[in-house]
Amino acid sequence: FDRTAAYRGITVPCLALGFADDRMIPPYLAREVADIIPGARYQEVPDAGHFGYLEQPEVVNKILVEFFVA
């Protein structure tokens, strides 16, 4: 399904998080979503695969907390 039009209609702050070594959802896909959503941010976690939040929890949590506090 092409969700591009729906993504362009999002008006709340968004963060797309990519994991550099993710083979199931490559980081370029998360970047594409961030590029479509107006004002969205993209951030990539290095040395992390599909379960990056388990592989790099300190890094992921720091990114998320900074986003939510902003």
Secondary structure as GFF3:
##gff-version 3
##sequence-region A 1 70
A	DSSP	alpha_helix	4	8	.	.	.	ID=ss1
A	DSSP	beta_strand	15	19	.	.	.	ID=ss2
A	DSSP	alpha_helix	27	36	.	.	.	ID=ss3
A	DSSP	beta_strand	41	45	.	.	.	ID=ss4
A	DSSP	alpha_helix	52	55	.	.	.	ID=ss5
A	DSSP	alpha_helix	57	69	.	.	.	ID=ss6
###
